[in-house]
Amino acid sequence: MNDTTTIKIKEINTDFEVRFLDHLSTEEQPLKETALSYLKYLLAGTAFGIILVKSEVISWFRIQEMFRLQSFHMYGLIGSAVITAIISVQLIKRFNIKTLGGEIIELPQKKFNKGQIYGGLLFGFGWALTGACPGPMFAQIGTGALVVVVTLLSALAGTWMYGLLREKLPH
């Protein structure tokens, strides 16, 4: 009896999958990182959270004002973030800027598909209904808005559901 295994090769679709598979395929030294080496990430996350709180990005009322077209505050913040990202990406491309670890930063071309429209609409409706975007959700919870835990659990359930149904969704 011949014992063979069939390997199903699927299309790699996310940046995370590409980085994860690349990590698996390279021979690296064993990790020698301690809890102290993660301190820089804790500090960066804390600083980012403080910025989110102070700029009122996590304010449910600010988010509702935005969706009701009653205030420019959130549009101004989002617009300045988009402009900063555009300038940053152009600088990375123009000067071949590398990561702190010396790795080349590659920005792969993305393919448009109609699922992005559906996903964007679903994301926007969820954001408008809950007053919580995935990034600031943790800052909202950190400030004591524990009702946002329900939104976080719902986002995790939606992510799990997407992974389950991904192959059956429109491309």
C-alpha positions, 0 to 999 in steps of 0.5 A, a space after each residue: 500500500 502506497 502511503 502518500 500525502 497530498 498537500 493543498 497549496 493555497 494562494 497567499 493573500 495577506 502580508 501576515 501569511 507572507 511574513 510568517 511563511 518567510 520566517 519559517 523558510 529562513 534559518 534563524 538563531 534561537 530566540 534569546 529575547 527576554 521580557 525586557 527586550 519587549 519593553 520598546 513595544 510596550 512603550 510604543 503601544 503606550 505612547 500610541 494609546 495616549 495619543 489616541 486618548 488625547 486626540 479624542 480618536 477613541 471618543 464614541 461621541 467624536 465618532 458619532 459626530 463624524 458619521 452624522 457629519 457634525 464635526 470636522 475633527 475626525 476627518 481632519 485626524 484621518 486625513 492627516 494620517 493618510 497624508 502622513 502615510 502617503 509621504 512616508 511610503 514615498 520616502 521609503 520607496 524613493 530612498 530605499 529605507 530599511 527596517 531597524 534590523 536592516 531588512 529591505 522594506 517591500 510594498 507589494 502591489 495589491 489586487 482590487 476585488 469587489 470583496 473589499 467594497 463589501 468588507 469596507 461597508 461592513 467595517 464602516 457600519 460596525 464602526 458607526 454602530 459601536 463607536 469603536 474601530 479595531 485600533 482604538 478599541 484597546 485604548 477604549 477598554 484601557 480607559 475603562 469603557 468595558 462595554 467595548 469588550 463586547 465589540 472586541 469579542 464580536 470583532 474576534 468572532 467576525 475574524 474567525 468567521 471570515 477565516 472559516 468562510 474565506 474560500 466561499 466569499 466573492 473574490 
